Amino acid sequence: MRPAPSLPRRRAALGVLLLGAAALVGTSPPDYWGQSSTLQGRTLWLEARAPGARRALRVVVSQPREDEQKVVGQLQVEFAARWLPPEGDTTATRPWMRARLVRAGTPLAPEVLILEGAPGVGTLSLSTPLLFSPACVEQRRCEQSFEFELDWQGGPVGGVLAVDWSATASVRGSEDELTMPEGLEVRLTET
């Protein structure tokens, strides 16, 4: 009869098994294909007398031949805002911001960004699914337009809000579609 392995030996064997499983998962291909396009926007400057900024974005997904794979995706806008108070004024009340995406004239759920710390900074991410109509299946070109809107909120205080932003449009196939349609292209532009 063979003696039972010691506790340290069992733990070591379990550790080797867990590391092997993690390595296998880490090297496994995803269950779908994906492609994206990123746009780095220019800094937006907001102030009390010019409190809003709008940027029009267009997502185009094209492929050179018809394909039966369904294409789904999302648009994500990330931004970082910093408040630059009036020269010499360190006690001024900070403004706050409202940000939202608008699709086909319909505002999507707005988000609020409250600037914290000194001098007042914050980051936020907005995202929405890409809804192609008709569905982006068996088409050579699918297109959708959005507006990214920022609005200064709060009392009439001095200073300036500087907003750095970027947007990413990503598309993918549904699960079990491991092969990307040949020649598929994703473009995200500011119009």
ABEGO torsion letter per residue (X at the ends): XBBBBBAAAAAAAAAAAAAAAAAAAAABBBABBBBBBBBBBBBBBBBAABABBBBBBBBBBBBABBBABBBBBBBBBBBBBBBBBBBGBAABBBBBBBBBBBBGGBBBBBBBBBBBEOAGBBBBBBBBBBBBOBBBBGBABBBBBBBBBBBBBEBBBBEBBBBBBBBBBBBBBBBGBABBBBGBBBBBBBX
